[in-house]
Amino acid sequence: MFTVAFIGPDGSGKTTVSRQLENTLTIPVIYLFIGVSFPSSNATLPTTRLVHAIKKMRTSKTGHASNAVSTETSRELPRRKGLLGKVRSSTKATLRLIVRLSEEWYRQGLSTWYKYRGYVVIYDRHFFADFYGFDITKDKRDQPLSRRIHGYMLEHLYPKPDLVIYLDAPGEVLFARKGEKTPELLEDRRQKYISLCNNTRDCIMIDATRQTEKVIADATSIIMDFYNAGSGKN
């Protein structure tokens, strides 16, 4: 069997399409969220849940005072640099990297397990695609060490999807759907995904501005053609 990743900016319909395909495809499939959003994840490590529980606890304790605290902290930052500050910053970055890498490899392990049990694994997003324009292709001289390590791992060590389906829509369309970020930012991210798709083997672009039913029909046809080609069926 194989893996299929649905990628694209926010609002392109990745979750809607991949969830529908889980129910409509006539071959054994299983859905797996391969993105950084913790609330959207359907499989996470206990350590990741603990980290997010601690963050939520701290946020609830600070309450309305959090804005004032963050403002004062930002003012103090230039005066708090030094050996102790660098050690604390480096330690936090290392811990974040460990948590992130652990989560990414955990979900890859799950994917491999599902695949060898006979499922086509449908990825909602993919870490390589999400970080492509940031930790991977961005000038390494502008990146801290932890992000350079993360980008190297995703580019050279982390398994890529067997098939990538990019859901394409202009930035203004994406903004109109969800009202998040800005049309300009969404268009910039759209161009990063287009660049990724153009440089990725077995990446197929679908026009996501159409009705969801038509997008799902196209995605179904692409996946079934890929499946039949791999199984030797006509």
Secondary structure, DSSP 8 states (H G I E B T S, - for coil): --EEEEE-STTS-HHHHHHHHHHH-SS-EEEEE-SS-TTT-SS--HHHHHHHHHHHHHHHHHGGGHHHHHHHHHHHGGGS-SHHHHHHHHHHHHHHHHHHHHHHHHHHHHHHHHHHTT-EEEEES-HHHHTIIIIISS-GGGS-HHHHHHHHHHHHTS---SEEEEEE--HHHHHHHH--S-HHHHHHHHHHHHHHHHTSTTEEEEETTS-HHHHHHHHHHHHHHHHHHHHT--
